[in-house]
Amino acid sequence: MRHTFAIARVVVVTTLLGLSGLAGGCSYAMQVPDRFLVTQNEWWELRALTPEESKLWVREFPDDDKGSLSFWSEALKSDLLKSRGYTLIEEGPITDGSGREGLALVLETSLSGRPVRELMAVFVIPGWCDHTIRVVEYVADKEAFVAEVDGVRASVATLR
């Protein structure tokens, strides 16, 4: 009996250590544009920036309520436009590296008196118990944004 318990405990501990190692080693697979330096790539987020501090950020959020892409797109637009004062420049479909359809928003705001643009892409990844909402944010001064946005869109197309 003690032998069986000891074996079971070793199996459980080994499994947990293996899973924790797996989780710690997982990261996003995404080819960032050439001028971007990846400063963090963990299972919960990817962060990259340029020397001029254009920022690229990928994050995921659990959604126990299993909202649709349409729901989260409208909720995001409502928050950004009505509550945060952004101006919508354009919106349209975007596809990630897994072929998943999402929505891309290009927004503009003013930060310390200078125009700043943001590309925000939202994807909903269906799951059994919950969905995952993946958000890609790219923020830069307006001039840098115009020069870099095509490369960022191409990077989103590699995101897995």
C-alpha positions as a LaTeX table, in Angstrom:
\begin{tabular}{lrrr}
\hline
Residue & $x$ (\AA) & $y$ (\AA) & $z$ (\AA) \\
\hline
Met1 & 0.00 & 0.00 & 0.00 \\
Arg2 & 2.76 & 2.46 & 0.92 \\
His3 & 4.61 & 1.52 & $-2.26$ \\
Thr4 & 1.54 & 2.30 & $-4.40$ \\
Phe5 & 1.04 & 5.63 & $-2.62$ \\
Ala6 & 4.71 & 6.57 & $-3.11$ \\
Ile7 & 4.53 & 5.74 & $-6.83$ \\
Ala8 & 1.32 & 7.73 & $-7.22$ \\
Arg9 & 2.90 & 10.73 & $-5.46$ \\
Val10 & 5.97 & 10.56 & $-7.73$ \\
Val11 & 3.72 & 10.43 & $-10.81$ \\
Val12 & 1.67 & 13.43 & $-9.63$ \\
Val13 & 4.74 & 15.50 & $-8.72$ \\
Thr14 & 6.49 & 14.62 & $-11.98$ \\
Thr15 & 3.40 & 15.50 & $-13.98$ \\
Leu16 & 3.00 & 18.85 & $-12.21$ \\
Leu17 & 6.67 & 19.70 & $-12.68$ \\
Gly18 & 6.43 & 18.75 & $-16.33$ \\
Leu19 & 3.35 & 20.92 & $-16.83$ \\
Ser20 & 4.89 & 23.86 & $-15.03$ \\
Gly21 & 7.99 & 23.54 & $-17.18$ \\
Leu22 & 5.83 & 23.35 & $-20.26$ \\
Ala23 & 3.84 & 26.42 & $-19.29$ \\
Gly24 & 6.98 & 28.35 & $-18.44$ \\
Gly25 & 8.52 & 27.47 & $-21.79$ \\
Cys26 & 5.50 & 28.31 & $-23.93$ \\
Ser27 & 5.44 & 31.59 & $-25.76$ \\
Tyr28 & 3.85 & 33.21 & $-28.77$ \\
Ala29 & 5.06 & 32.26 & $-32.20$ \\
Met30 & 5.11 & 35.54 & $-34.11$ \\
Gln31 & 7.62 & 37.11 & $-36.43$ \\
Val32 & 7.86 & 40.74 & $-35.38$ \\
Pro33 & 8.97 & 43.41 & $-37.89$ \\
Asp34 & 12.73 & 43.85 & $-38.28$ \\
Arg35 & 13.12 & 47.04 & $-36.26$ \\
Phe36 & 11.24 & 45.61 & $-33.27$ \\
Leu37 & 13.06 & 44.04 & $-30.33$ \\
Val38 & 11.13 & 41.41 & $-28.37$ \\
Thr39 & 11.49 & 42.34 & $-24.70$ \\
Gln40 & 9.08 & 39.74 & $-23.29$ \\
Asn41 & 7.63 & 36.54 & $-24.72$ \\
Glu42 & 5.83 & 34.46 & $-22.13$ \\
Trp43 & 2.64 & 32.41 & $-22.29$ \\
Trp44 & 0.53 & 35.38 & $-21.16$ \\
Glu45 & 2.03 & 38.18 & $-23.31$ \\
Leu46 & 4.48 & 39.25 & $-25.95$ \\
Arg47 & 6.01 & 42.74 & $-25.90$ \\
Ala48 & 8.25 & 44.31 & $-28.53$ \\
Leu49 & 9.39 & 47.85 & $-29.28$ \\
Thr50 & 11.45 & 49.95 & $-31.67$ \\
Pro51 & 14.28 & 52.33 & $-30.72$ \\
Glu52 & 11.74 & 55.19 & $-31.03$ \\
Glu53 & 9.41 & 53.31 & $-28.65$ \\
Ser54 & 6.71 & 52.14 & $-31.04$ \\
Lys55 & 5.08 & 49.34 & $-29.03$ \\
Leu56 & 3.68 & 45.97 & $-30.05$ \\
Trp57 & 1.84 & 43.95 & $-27.42$ \\
Val58 & $-0.02$ & 40.61 & $-27.60$ \\
Arg59 & $-2.16$ & 39.54 & $-24.64$ \\
Glu60 & $-4.84$ & 36.99 & $-23.88$ \\
Phe61 & $-7.82$ & 37.11 & $-21.54$ \\
Pro62 & $-10.12$ & 34.26 & $-20.47$ \\
Asp63 & $-13.80$ & 34.62 & $-21.32$ \\
Asp64 & $-15.93$ & 32.29 & $-19.20$ \\
Asp65 & $-19.08$ & 33.71 & $-20.81$ \\
Lys66 & $-17.94$ & 32.67 & $-24.31$ \\
Gly67 & $-18.71$ & 35.93 & $-26.09$ \\
Ser68 & $-18.52$ & 36.04 & $-29.89$ \\
Leu69 & $-16.08$ & 38.06 & $-31.97$ \\
Ser70 & $-18.98$ & 40.35 & $-32.87$ \\
Phe71 & $-19.79$ & 40.95 & $-29.19$ \\
Trp72 & $-16.19$ & 41.69 & $-28.16$ \\
Ser73 & $-15.58$ & 43.87 & $-31.23$ \\
Glu74 & $-18.58$ & 46.04 & $-30.42$ \\
Ala75 & $-17.70$ & 46.19 & $-26.72$ \\
Leu76 & $-14.12$ & 47.21 & $-27.53$ \\
Lys77 & $-15.20$ & 49.89 & $-30.03$ \\
Ser78 & $-17.76$ & 51.26 & $-27.59$ \\
Asp79 & $-15.19$ & 51.52 & $-24.80$ \\
Leu80 & $-12.48$ & 53.08 & $-26.94$ \\
Leu81 & $-14.68$ & 55.56 & $-28.79$ \\
Lys82 & $-17.21$ & 56.56 & $-26.12$ \\
Ser83 & $-15.25$ & 56.20 & $-22.89$ \\
Arg84 & $-11.64$ & 56.83 & $-23.90$ \\
Gly85 & $-12.01$ & 59.46 & $-26.62$ \\
Tyr86 & $-10.33$ & 57.63 & $-29.51$ \\
Thr87 & $-11.25$ & 58.45 & $-33.11$ \\
Leu88 & $-11.89$ & 55.48 & $-35.40$ \\
Ile89 & $-9.84$ & 55.78 & $-38.61$ \\
Glu90 & $-10.68$ & 52.39 & $-40.13$ \\
Glu91 & $-11.90$ & 48.91 & $-39.28$ \\
Gly92 & $-11.83$ & 45.65 & $-41.14$ \\
Pro93 & $-11.07$ & 41.95 & $-41.01$ \\
Ile94 & $-7.66$ & 40.56 & $-40.14$ \\
Thr95 & $-6.37$ & 36.97 & $-40.10$ \\
Asp96 & $-3.76$ & 35.45 & $-37.78$ \\
Gly97 & $-1.23$ & 32.72 & $-38.59$ \\
Ser98 & $-3.73$ & 29.99 & $-37.71$ \\
Gly99 & $-6.24$ & 31.30 & $-40.25$ \\
Arg100 & $-8.44$ & 32.69 & $-37.48$ \\
Glu101 & $-10.54$ & 35.71 & $-38.48$ \\
Gly102 & $-10.48$ & 38.76 & $-36.27$ \\
Leu103 & $-11.28$ & 42.45 & $-36.38$ \\
Ala104 & $-8.66$ & 45.19 & $-36.81$ \\
Leu105 & $-9.29$ & 48.75 & $-35.68$ \\
Val106 & $-7.06$ & 51.71 & $-36.51$ \\
Leu107 & $-7.58$ & 54.46 & $-33.96$ \\
Glu108 & $-6.14$ & 57.89 & $-33.25$ \\
Thr109 & $-5.81$ & 59.93 & $-30.10$ \\
Ser110 & $-3.66$ & 62.72 & $-28.76$ \\
Leu111 & $-0.97$ & 62.06 & $-26.17$ \\
Ser112 & 0.81 & 65.06 & $-24.65$ \\
Gly113 & $-0.41$ & 67.15 & $-27.58$ \\
Arg114 & 0.92 & 64.87 & $-30.32$ \\
Pro115 & $-1.11$ & 62.52 & $-32.53$ \\
Val116 & $-0.76$ & 58.82 & $-31.72$ \\
Arg117 & $-2.21$ & 55.96 & $-33.74$ \\
Glu118 & $-3.07$ & 52.47 & $-32.64$ \\
Leu119 & $-3.80$ & 49.26 & $-34.50$ \\
Met120 & $-5.85$ & 46.97 & $-32.31$ \\
Ala121 & $-6.75$ & 43.47 & $-33.48$ \\
Val122 & $-9.09$ & 41.21 & $-31.53$ \\
Phe123 & $-9.52$ & 37.46 & $-31.98$ \\
Val124 & $-11.74$ & 34.98 & $-30.14$ \\
Ile125 & $-10.30$ & 31.49 & $-29.67$ \\
Pro126 & $-13.06$ & 29.00 & $-28.84$ \\
Gly127 & $-12.51$ & 26.53 & $-26.01$ \\
Trp128 & $-14.46$ & 23.83 & $-24.17$ \\
Cys129 & $-14.84$ & 25.56 & $-20.81$ \\
Asp130 & $-14.20$ & 29.13 & $-21.89$ \\
His131 & $-13.02$ & 31.21 & $-24.82$ \\
Thr132 & $-9.78$ & 33.13 & $-25.03$ \\
Ile133 & $-9.75$ & 36.70 & $-26.24$ \\
Arg134 & $-6.45$ & 37.54 & $-27.93$ \\
Val135 & $-5.66$ & 41.22 & $-28.41$ \\
Val136 & $-2.81$ & 42.61 & $-30.49$ \\
Glu137 & $-1.98$ & 46.27 & $-29.90$ \\
Tyr138 & 0.46 & 48.37 & $-31.89$ \\
Val139 & 0.90 & 51.99 & $-30.72$ \\
Ala140 & 3.17 & 54.62 & $-32.26$ \\
Asp141 & 3.46 & 58.30 & $-33.09$ \\
Lys142 & 1.44 & 59.00 & $-36.23$ \\
Glu143 & 4.49 & 59.27 & $-38.54$ \\
Ala144 & 6.08 & 56.07 & $-37.25$ \\
Phe145 & 2.72 & 54.30 & $-37.40$ \\
Val146 & 2.29 & 55.08 & $-41.09$ \\
Ala147 & 5.81 & 53.76 & $-41.81$ \\
Glu148 & 5.49 & 50.59 & $-39.67$ \\
Val149 & 1.84 & 49.48 & $-39.81$ \\
Asp150 & 2.15 & 47.28 & $-42.92$ \\
Gly151 & 4.98 & 45.32 & $-41.27$ \\
Val152 & 2.92 & 44.94 & $-38.10$ \\
Arg153 & $-0.07$ & 43.66 & $-40.11$ \\
Ala154 & 2.24 & 41.13 & $-41.79$ \\
Ser155 & 3.43 & 40.05 & $-38.32$ \\
Val156 & $-0.13$ & 39.50 & $-37.12$ \\
Ala157 & $-0.52$ & 37.13 & $-40.08$ \\
Thr158 & 2.27 & 34.99 & $-38.53$ \\
Leu159 & 0.81 & 34.93 & $-34.99$ \\
Arg160 & 0.07 & 31.46 & $-33.65$ \\
\hline
\end{tabular}
